[in-house]
């Protein structure tokens, strides 16, 4: 029972860490767009009022791709990879390594 709680706690901590890193990446992404706005304005000669539209359009496209990606993840889920398995998901104990080269 104690081992089960420890594993559950470790999984919850890993999930929380993953969510924090994902939120940091979204924040970093939005900051990069904001920093690039003066260069975009100068390069394309956009008026100051148009810069908000650039930010809005980028954010909407980003959110749309997040929705599509999450829907595809829900639809197809995690699948076995066969010989090209990820190094982060080791084989089960007792399983044989893939044959061939």
N, C-alpha and C positions, 0 to 999 in steps of 0.2 A: 504494500500500500504506500509506503514512504517513497519507494523508488518511482511509483506511478506519479506521485505529487511532484517529485523533483523533475521528472521528465516533462510534465505538464507546465511547470514553472519555467523551465528552460525554453520550451517552445513558445510560451507567452512572451518571455523576454526577447527572444529572437524576432518574434513578430512585431513587437513594439519597436525594436531597433530598426527593423526594415521599414516600418511606417515613418519613423523619424527621418531616416535617410531619404526616403521618397519625398517627404515634405520639404526637406532641405533642397533637393534637386529642383522641385517646382519653384521654390523661392529664388534659387540661383538662376534658373531659366528666365523668370520674369525680370530679375535685376539686369541680366545681360541685355534683354530687349530694351529696357529703359535706358541703359547706358548707350546703346547703339542708336537711339532716336536722333540725337543731334547730327550724327554722320549721315543717317538716312535723309534727314531734312536737307542737309547741305548737298548731298549727292543728287537727289531727285527734285530739289527745289520745292518741297512740299510746304504748305502753309502750316502755321503752328496749330491751327484747328484740326488739320488732317492727321496729326501725330496720334491723337487719341484713337482715331479710327484704325490706325496701324496696330496699336496695342490691342484694341478690341478684337480685330480680325485674327491676330496671332493667337490670342487667348482662346477664342472660339474654336479655331482649328485644332489647337492643342487639346482642348477638352473633348472635342469630337473624336480625335484619335484615341484618347484615353478610354472613351466609352466603347469604341469599336474593339479595341484591344481587350478590354475586360469582358466584353460579350463573347469574343472568340475564345478567351480563356475559360469562360463558363461553359461554352458549347463543347469544346474539345478536351479541356482539362489536361492533366498530366498524363502523358502516354509513355509506355516503355520505349526506350531509344534503341534497344538491340546492341549492336557492336559499338556504336558511337555514343555510348552512355557518358553522362557528364561526370567529371571528377568529383563533384560535390555530392553525388549520390552513389556511394560505393555499392558493389554487389552484396547481396545477402550472404551471410555466413553459410558455408557449405555449398555454395553454387560454383559451378565450374567456370573458368575464364573462357572467353570466346575463342573458338578454334580458327585457324587460318590466319592469313596475313594481310 
